[in-house]
Every structure is written in C-alpha cells, then in structure tokens.
Amino acid sequence: MRVLDDAPSLRVTVNGPCRLLPGGDRTAATTIQKFRWGLIQPTRDGLQAGRSAWTGRAGRQLQVVPTDDSVIFLNGVRYRGALTILRNNAGSLQVNNDVPLEQYLKGVVSREVDARWPMAALEAQAIVARTFTIRQVQDRAGQAFDVTMRWPQLYGGLQDERPRATQAVERTRGLVVTAGGRLVLTYYHTVCGGRTEDAEAVWPSVKSPALRSVECIYCRRAPHYRWSLAVSSEELAQALAGGGVDVGPLTDLQLGPRNRSGRVTTVTVIGLGGAATVSAVQLRAELGSNRLRSANCTVQPSGNDRWIFEGFGWGHGVGLCQWGASGLAQRRQTAQQILQFYYPGTEITTWPAS
Ligand SMILES: [Zn+2]
C-alpha cells in the first residue's frame, strides 16, 4: 500500500529489532537491534540513511522489516508490517507499507465506521471491506496498481485501530460475500436515505443482481439522513464549466426524471448562453460529493441568485448502508442477516472458497 509519495526525505524509527534489505534482496539483509537513523534521503545516485549509503540497484529500494514485536514509525506515525522505501528516477521517495490483508482491514474498519457501533454492524463492515479489497485486487490482476490510504477504502494505519474494530475483523476472519461462487463487488456507502441504489444507475458497466436497490428504513437516525445545501448560481456555473459544460450565466435548473430508487437521473441547466443536460452523478462529482450529498434531492431557487438543494442520504447509495447496518444490528440482526439484506441472493463463505 502506498502511504507516501514524492517525499524529499523521511524519518523512520523502529523501536526494536528489524531487518534491512537494500535492493529488496534477502541475501543482503542485515539485522539491527534498533533503527534510529532518523533521516532517510536520496543521494545523487542512491539512498542514504544516517552513515549508510547504497548505490546502483541497492540504492533504488530499501525495505525495513520489523521483527519480534517491533513497531515502525514513519514521520512519527506508527505502521504495521514492513515499509519499502523506493527512490524514483527524479530523486524523490515513495513509501509502501507491506501489510497483510487481515491487518489492513483492522485499519479500514476503524476508519470507515464508529467502533462503538454494535458488533454485528462492525462484523458486516469487516466482511464487506475484505470482499471489496480481494475483488478489486482480483480485477486488476496483471496490472500495476497500489492500494493506498484512500483507495479502495479509507485506511488509518495502526494508530487508528480500535479494539472493537479489530475484534470484528478477527471474528470474521476470511469471511466474504459471494454470489454463484464469485466474490461480489461489495460497494457500500454512509447512509442511503431510505432506499439503496441499483449499481447500474451509478456505474452502467456494473451489472450484478446482488447490487440492486432495496428499501432501508434503518438509517433514519444518521446525521445526514436529511440535508440541505445552498449554492450560488456563479458557483454552479463554475462547477459545470470545470466538467466542460458552459451555458453562460445560469437562469434555471430543472431536475430530470427519477429512477426507481427515487434518485434524480439528470439535471438540465439553462443559462443565457444555452442549455445542457448532465447526469446527476456528474453534477455531484463537479460540485463535490460531500456537498451535494446524494442524488435523492430537490432544488428550489431562493433569491439572491442562490439555489437550495434538499435531500436524503449521503453517498452513491449502492450496496450496504453503513448507518442502516448499525440500525439493523440494534434490532439484533446478525452480520450475515445484515449482508443478505443489502446484497440480496448472496452467501457468506470462507475465502478462498473450498
Ligand atoms: Zn439506509
């Protein structure tokens, strides 16, 4: 997982024994009792850490592997597993955190949901995050890609782990959501606002019977179940122009038809320079999906060249509704029941499937 990019230098400390592998070469590994070199920086033709320096192949990559129970710190932040420091041709550094899947999930669950939620909701999140990660990696087999702190999910590292989230990962070890023996691309979102969305409505190429809209009455206590947003005409025009849509000064906004989940599909913008119709998905992307929280909304002019959007839910709405999962867990539903509600027709199995 890529945790740092394009750094001119970095500080690494390990609080106990560790192994150093210059060039990623196991035969060149050295074991040291404590790693307190502090500054690691690129040199003209390699890498330098304290008084040690490497050039050539060994100078392009340095792996730091904590042993025993040692913990590694990068720029003061704790990480699980090993760090690989890569020197690129431009002479800056990239750092990858080599962390096993089950450990990675502990940092995901604690970041994605509130670790104080009922255990069944945390377990459901752990299973969904595991399935999503394995499926994303599977889909990219043979391609170069990095799991990052933000992709495919938020990851907080060791300092963000919480005991109950860790417990949820351990209690569900290896469990995944499958349909017909295949991993489901288990999308999830913060709060659906009353009904989840068909995957195809957001990503036309994703066709899965497990990702179809279901009514959800369990997320009503979520902070963003209902929301409103005021936007000026100028700001709207600017956001649209960023996406290549230019209709001049805005005079009207008309919402297009709603799909079966109640979400607006298109928005027609009318300006002094013409009119254009954009998808609601695009409008959310242009305005910021954390501002225009969902496409389940209405819009009204409010004078002073402003528009008031009012809506339900936060996120694309596909798959598991995180606040709904918490509501279902409060109603004593198990993780399996929660998952089979949001991903209809699926099974919870152990991966790799035997
Ligand atoms: Zn919901």
Boltz pocket constraint, residues with backbone or C-beta under 6 A from the ligand:
constraints:
  - pocket:
      binder: B
      contacts: [[A, 191], [A, 192], [A, 193], [A, 194], [A, 195], [A, 216], [A, 217], [A, 218], [A, 219], [A, 321], [A, 323], [A, 324]]
      max_distance: 6.0
